[in-house]
Amino acid sequence: MSLYEVDVERHDRVLEMTRDFVKKEIPPELVRETDRNDQYPLDLIKKLCAVGLMGVNVPEEFGGMGGDVIDVMLMYEEISKRMPVLSWAAGNITLYGNEILLVNGNREQQEKYLPKLLNGEMLFCLAITEPDAGSDAANIKTRAVLQNGTYLINGNKMFISGAGVSDITVTMTRTAESRYKGITSFLVDTKSEGYSAKSIKKLGYNGSDTCEVYYENVEVKADAIVGGEAGLNNGWNQMMNTLNSERLALSACALGIAQAAVDDILSFAKEHFKFGAILNQDIQHTIVEMATEVEAARQLAYYAARKETKGQECIKETSMSKYYTTETAKKVVATGLKILGEYGALEAVDMQRYLRDVLILSVGGGTTQIQKNIVAKTLGM
Ligand SMILES: Cc1cc2nc3c(=O)[nH]c(=O)nc-3n(C[C@H](O)[C@H](O)[C@H](O)COP(=O)(O)OP(=O)(O)OC[C@H]3O[C@@H](n4cnc5c(N)ncnc54)[C@H](O)[C@@H]3O)c2cc1C
């Protein structure tokens, strides 16, 4: 049985297109250079748009490929094997643009923005997190206050991916006192007066343009509320509607990195250890365990994705998938480093970058502990 079960033909096409793209456009040295220079891979994003892959999850009526979350995952996993940060940056179109507009936007917003996202004219980012609202996202303090027909936004967001390069920041604000029913998301034009973004240096995923964002009396009209009038004070529910897709996309990123670690270590081991002549069973078994754990994690992730595509309840499975794939990737990459020995410390060897990236992957999009809290709830604890 296919791993993906449904729409196999389209899934195969997405896989093939992505593999071709990676082979043609992403030489390993470019990946290392992006990591060293901490530079957002805008050129590659535009090339992904040009081949149509950034419309992977957009219906054909808007010029997309009409794919589902499995297509997004296949693309993310394949790209992450070579260049994890490009998948993260692709989120500035596929997740924070396409997905948010398609699930929560109104027709006018979809028609206005989707074509520009697909052809690489625009990038979106999503600003939820604040200095005192990370895992506890409902604690946001950034306010939008209605004055003479215009909303004035004031506040500060943290760790926003792509905020320095994006054209629109989907900004979650407090518009009423109710913890969950007082949150509204706005499409904030980043050229607005009073908006600014400052890059933050971090351990891994270099090039993803993580920023601190400031809003000082940023003016937005009511038609910038995600979903229009119906979106007022409905931002929390809107976010919940897109979380499964984000967790699955990030699971695919983890799978890509973990698979790259297995592939790299296999090449290294075949050259370095003389299997057969002097059988080094300990190394062999360790690599078998790595490969098995990645495959088990992959099955869980795509099982959760199949449930999502069928419209079945799957919060438990997507949270299990996010935590298990990222923790598995961490474990596999750490083992890879151990097997590499001295080589693992070299900048030119990618395993150290995999480690830096996976450490961050288990934080962004909801930490492992938060995913476990969600699973615990679904198990009645
Ligand atoms: C690279 C990167 C990119 C990001 N991109 C974005 C973005 O684009 N947009 C955005 O809005 N945010 C973004 N984030 C923010 C991310 O969502 C938050 O970092 C994450 O939700 C955790 O919040 P925090 O960092 O404030 O940690 P905290 O919430 O302060 O947590 C600190 C530690 O305590 C643990 N903890 C907290 N509460 C509990 C609990 N109830 N039970 C058990 N353990 C708990 C956490 O698991 C963690 O280990 C990004 C983060 C990173 C690292």
The ligand as a MOL file (V3000), in Angstrom:
LIG
                    3D

  0  0  0     0  0            999 V3000
M  V30 BEGIN CTAB
M  V30 COUNTS 53 58 0 0 0
M  V30 BEGIN ATOM
M  V30 1 C 13.1790 29.4220 14.7720 0
M  V30 2 C 11.8740 29.8350 15.3410 0
M  V30 3 C 10.9120 30.3780 14.5310 0
M  V30 4 C 9.7000 30.7980 15.0430 0
M  V30 5 N 8.7900 31.3610 14.2040 0
M  V30 6 C 7.6480 31.8780 14.7090 0
M  V30 7 C 6.7310 32.5740 13.8720 0
M  V30 8 O 6.9260 32.6740 12.6600 0
M  V30 9 N 5.6380 33.1280 14.4420 0
M  V30 10 C 5.3780 33.0330 15.7730 0
M  V30 11 O 4.3700 33.5530 16.2080 0
M  V30 12 N 6.2290 32.3730 16.5920 0
M  V30 13 C 7.3600 31.8080 16.0940 0
M  V30 14 N 8.2320 31.1410 16.9210 0
M  V30 15 C 7.9680 31.1000 18.3380 0
M  V30 16 C 7.6070 29.7090 18.8530 0
M  V30 17 O 6.3090 29.3730 18.4630 0
M  V30 18 C 7.7920 29.7670 20.3550 0
M  V30 19 O 9.1820 29.8980 20.6040 0
M  V30 20 C 7.2830 28.5210 21.0430 0
M  V30 21 O 5.8760 28.4760 20.9820 0
M  V30 22 C 7.7200 28.4620 22.4970 0
M  V30 23 O 7.5140 29.6580 23.1590 0
M  V30 24 P 8.6830 30.3540 24.0100 0
M  V30 25 O 9.9090 30.3440 23.1720 0
M  V30 26 O 8.1730 31.6310 24.4990 0
M  V30 27 O 8.9470 29.3600 25.1880 0
M  V30 28 P 8.1250 29.2580 26.5500 0
M  V30 29 O 6.6830 29.1840 26.2620 0
M  V30 30 O 8.6000 30.3160 27.4620 0
M  V30 31 O 8.6030 27.8490 27.0840 0
M  V30 32 C 9.8810 27.6380 27.6860 0
M  V30 33 C 9.9940 26.1680 28.0480 0
M  V30 34 O 8.9570 25.8090 28.9730 0
M  V30 35 C 8.1770 24.7520 28.4630 0
M  V30 36 N 6.7720 24.9660 28.8080 0
M  V30 37 C 6.0800 26.1100 28.7090 0
M  V30 38 N 4.7970 25.9320 29.0900 0
M  V30 39 C 4.6890 24.6220 29.4440 0
M  V30 40 C 3.6290 23.8100 29.9170 0
M  V30 41 N 2.4080 24.3010 30.0870 0
M  V30 42 N 3.8710 22.4920 30.1540 0
M  V30 43 C 5.1190 21.9730 29.9650 0
M  V30 44 N 6.1580 22.6960 29.5310 0
M  V30 45 C 5.9570 23.9880 29.2640 0
M  V30 46 C 8.3670 24.8010 26.9520 0
M  V30 47 O 8.1200 23.5530 26.3520 0
M  V30 48 C 9.8070 25.2370 26.8440 0
M  V30 49 O 10.6400 24.1290 26.9710 0
M  V30 50 C 9.4230 30.6580 16.4160 0
M  V30 51 C 10.3970 30.0790 17.2530 0
M  V30 52 C 11.5940 29.6630 16.7250 0
M  V30 53 C 12.5970 29.0390 17.6460 0
M  V30 END ATOM
M  V30 BEGIN BOND
M  V30 1 1 1 2
M  V30 2 1 2 3
M  V30 3 2 2 52
M  V30 4 2 3 4
M  V30 5 1 4 5
M  V30 6 1 4 50
M  V30 7 2 5 6
M  V30 8 1 6 7
M  V30 9 1 6 13
M  V30 10 2 7 8
M  V30 11 1 7 9
M  V30 12 1 9 10
M  V30 13 2 10 11
M  V30 14 1 10 12
M  V30 15 2 12 13
M  V30 16 1 13 14
M  V30 17 1 14 15
M  V30 18 1 14 50
M  V30 19 1 15 16
M  V30 20 1 16 17
M  V30 21 1 16 18
M  V30 22 1 18 19
M  V30 23 1 18 20
M  V30 24 1 20 21
M  V30 25 1 20 22
M  V30 26 1 22 23
M  V30 27 1 23 24
M  V30 28 2 24 25
M  V30 29 1 24 26
M  V30 30 1 24 27
M  V30 31 1 27 28
M  V30 32 2 28 29
M  V30 33 1 28 30
M  V30 34 1 28 31
M  V30 35 1 31 32
M  V30 36 1 32 33
M  V30 37 1 33 34
M  V30 38 1 33 48
M  V30 39 1 34 35
M  V30 40 1 35 36
M  V30 41 1 35 46
M  V30 42 1 36 37
M  V30 43 1 36 45
M  V30 44 2 37 38
M  V30 45 1 38 39
M  V30 46 1 39 40
M  V30 47 2 39 45
M  V30 48 1 40 41
M  V30 49 2 40 42
M  V30 50 1 42 43
M  V30 51 2 43 44
M  V30 52 1 44 45
M  V30 53 1 46 47
M  V30 54 1 46 48
M  V30 55 1 48 49
M  V30 56 2 50 51
M  V30 57 1 51 52
M  V30 58 1 52 53
M  V30 END BOND
M  V30 END CTAB
M  END
